[in-house]
């Protein structure tokens, strides 16, 4: 892949947070962000777990699977730990962002939705 098309971590984080906010009214939790970062860095659940003091099983089943499922629903395609970078790269492209801005997903926030801000 052309390195100019690769997303930086900050672009990846921003895209994922925007997708979550638009579709759920919430931002990524701290632990979801840690799994996303570890996955972005190419780490296994075991390595992510060691870094943050969690069990690999918890990160895989309770956090990771739910994270990929939420992204799948929001983007309308199957998202996994292995393909999320490409999906977020597509979402971050100006053309696709414009499409989402003019054709929001069905679960897009409305004026009565209360956003929950991340803690900390």
N, C-alpha and C positions, 0 to 999 in steps of 0.2 A: 504494500500500500504506500502511496506517496506520503512522505512525512508531513507535507503541507496540509494534508487532509486529516492527519491524526489530531485528536482532541487532546488538549492539555487536561490536567486534573481539574483545574478551576472551571474549564468549559464543560467537562463531564459532570461535575458537581452541580453547576448552574443549570444545565439541561435537565438533569434528573430532578432537581428541586422544583424547577418550573413545571415539569410534567406532573409531579406529585401534587403540587399546589393547585394546578388547573383541574385535576381529575378527582382529588380526594378532599381538597380544602385543608390539607395538612402538609407540612414539610417532612423531609426525611428525618427519622429519629437519629440520635447519636450512633446507636449500634448499627442501624442501616447504613449510615454514612461510612462507618468503619469497614463494614463488609464490602461496600461499593469501592472504597479506596483500596482495600486489600486485593479485591478482584481486578481493579484497574491496574494494580502493580503486578498482576499475574500470580499472586500468592494462592496457595491452597487454603481451604478452611482450617486445616491444622495449623498452618503458619500464622494465619490471622488470629486464631484462637490463642496461640502462644503469646502473640504480641499484646493482646488486650486482656488476657486472663479469663477467657471463656472456654467452654468445651467446644470442640469442633462440631460435635453433633448438634448442639444448640444453634451454632451459627449457620450450619447447613440447613437443618430442618425448620427451626423456629424463625430464623431471620432471613436467610438466603432465599429459600423457596418462596416465602411470602413476598420478598422484595422483587424477585423476578416475575412473580405472578402479577403483582401490582403494575409493574412496568409493561408487561404483556397486555394487560387490559387497557392501559392508558394509550399505548401505541398501536394497538390492534394487530399485533404480531407476536409470535412466540419468542420471548426473551429468555436467555439463559446466561449463566456466568461466563460462558464462552463467546456469546455473540452480542452482549449488551453494548460494547464499545461501538460497533458498527451501527447499531440501531440508534444510539444517542448521537453519533456523528451525523447520521441522516437527519435526525430531528434538529440538530444545531445548524444545519445548512439554512441560509437565508430564505431560499425558496420554500422549504418545508415549514419554517417558522411562519412565513407569510400565510401559507395555506392554513396552518393551525389557528392563526390569528383571525382569519376570515371564515374558517369552517371549524369552529371549536368542537372537540369531542363531546358526546352527549352528556357527559358528567361534568361539564365545565362549571366553574363557580358562578353563582349568580349573586345579585346584590344582597341577598339575605343570608348568605353563607358566612359563618364566622371562621376566620382563619385562626389556627392555633400556631403560635410562634414557638420555635425551638427553645428549649430550656438551656440555661447556662450562660 
